[in-house]
Amino acid sequence: MAVTRQDTVEEFLGRIRDAWDAGDASRYAAQFAEDASYVIFMGDAMLGRAAIEQTHHEVFTRWQKGTRMVVKPIDVRMPDACTAVVTTVGGIGRGSRIGFDKFQTFTLHRQEGRWECVAFQNTEMSRRSKRAYRS
């Protein structure tokens, strides 16, 4: 019996970052489950991969065109072998140094050895947290 290679949380986060850096809405949305929920720091919610892709096409061609992402896990909890709740610090920007200004929570589910995000929450950091998590 062949053993399926198990994806790591870091590999998942790398795919998210690489898709963002490339401005590729399709590749970005592919990291989310078909019925994923996605809540952004401004209080808007997207439901489903298609909505995530459509919105990020606009994000990558208008508001955040040419930006890069930084993301770093600060807590990983595994309620079971197929579920991970990952808290990260992250930021979006231009230039060589991008600071952390958001906390994100990714709820991941393992499908055939590969993590996909089923729920995402993005929250703006307080000034105190920004000082504590300087990159």
Summary of the structure (lengths in Angstrom):
residues: 135
radius of gyration: 14.8
end to end distance: 44.2
largest distance: 52.2
contacts: 375
relative contact order: 0.20
helix: 30%
strand: 41%
